[in-house]
Amino acid sequence: MSPSLPTPELPRLRLGYIPLTDAAPLVVALENGHFEHYGLDVSLSRQPSWATLRDKLGIGHLDGAHLLAPMALACSLGVEGVPQRLVTALSLGLGGNAITVADNLYRDMQAAADGQPVTAQALASVIARRRAAGADPLTFATVYPTSNHTYLLRYWLAAAGIDPDRDLRLIVVPPPQMVQRLKQGDIYGYCVGEPWNTLAVRDGIGCIVAAGHDVWNNAPEKVLAVGAAWAQRYPATHMALICAIVEAARWLDESPENRLRAAHLLAGETYLNLPVEVIAASLSGRLTVDQRGTQRELTDFHVFYRYAANFPWRSHALWMLRQMVRWGQLPADADLLAAAHATYRPDIYRLAAARLGVAPPAVDMKAEGGHRCAWKLGEGNAAVALGPDRFIDGAVFDPADVGAKIAH
Amino acid sequence: MLVDDDLERRALVAAALDGAGLAVVAELGTADGLLRAVAACTPDVVIIDLESPDRDILENMRCLSRDNPHPVVMFATSSDSEAIREAIEAGVSAYVVDGLSPGRVHSVVEVAVARFRQYASLQRELAEARTSLAQRKLIDRAKGILMERGRRTESEAYHALRKLAMDQNKTIADIAQGVIDTAELFK
């Protein structure tokens, strides 16, 4: 155990996760012994639904969880049933999502694109044609109302002039059920985390039309969420947990070989119970996107450690909160800044980073959308390398403007 | 409306709700058709297994409640969080349609919680069986006293006990104990 850290008050922990590739940092931390190294005896508990995960966290059946970042915020605001104060001091990574459509819809979109790349514009044409013919609106799915999947899909649609509430029907389907629902024709498309996009392509029923990265480069995704009271009661345990997971994330981004080893771990029966190649696709950044075998190289598909991926940016929190207001989940006069401050705890992350010798960003917020390439925040030795953060519509989100306009 | 893929447990809960005078309008094993079923039955309460992946679908309906004439909402406000806690711990999550009084929901959940607990813990069930045996003995003794002194038939004696229990909001065993105690005094 690391000598520089106080002994965890609660050495035995139970963490919840949903079967997704981006649960990798938790699985790696357990399987590679990072938890053990920090004096923690962790068990991972696979959960059937996000609501279940949230409720078990709320009543203390789970000590912490791999949670949708917006869900952690929504819980604290009481958007989600019983208000429960959750905090996060650790982002589990950037990216990891994609938008998939049914094969038949993809063919219609291809026809509408007329030789040009198949984008949401093509979907807009298909929708217009269907409406003219008097057909029902298409049904799309996301994994949860307060998820980045919902916000990325809505952003992608809205950027092409599609009104997600009028032109489409959006429903919720749990990730492991997506492919089956697409096959049954209940839905025409969805936005979900991997491997549930690659699986649809492999099964010959869907095509990946956009990666989450295309909508927002290096968008935040899951966080490690714990109860606010829990964090206060067990600070040394929380610290050890963060350190162990950051070490696992670092290992994940160290080499392609490590990514492949992670794919093997995740593929196991206890975790995702799927073929290794399906999980390896997005982890290696090489996705097969359609039935003709077209490949896309996306080295930033999953980012676990690079670009300060573990830092809980309050500007990320504000963007998500703004999406909640934009799509009517939160009243326009909600105190977004207070919610972002209460739930996102970069101060705790910085303490862990100091123990690990990792240089954290010196600020809690940054403007999002202004960088097409990797860039550096700060000067000299204190500079932190960050990734591109461009939005599909070229917009810039300035957290200082929150409340000024609810356009993006 | 009841959603649970475990047939046995579903039957237990359904029986419990029925016993509490609450009609189960639909029983579903999976969410296949959950949306349609909710629209068709407009249930007051949907009780769904905590471990069901379909809970997310139900929660989505709650989120969409603003546009829905029959909104599905989670009943708990922060003051009810203890009830929710109990429900979740017992493997129950309860959702209600607007306009249902919290008192009634509470009793629904309480009954369901009791049933889930009974199902979940074999030990507890065993203990309960033992208690009920002891209670039966009490009731039998009380019935005997009533039959002897009040010249009632067995059925009349039992109904008298049950009516008193309902009127006083006590269990039949409690009333039976009272009858026995009183009889002791007049010996």
Interface residues (C-beta under 8 A of the other chain):
Chain A: P48 S49 W50 A51 T52 D55 K56 G58 I59 H61 G78 E80 G81 V82 P83 V143 Y144 P145 T146 I171 V172 V173 P174 P176 Q177 G328 Q329
Chain B: L35 L50 E51 S52 P53 D54 R55 D56 I57 L58 E59 N60 R62 C63 L64 R66 M74 A76 T77 S78 D80 S81 I84 R85 I88 E89 S93
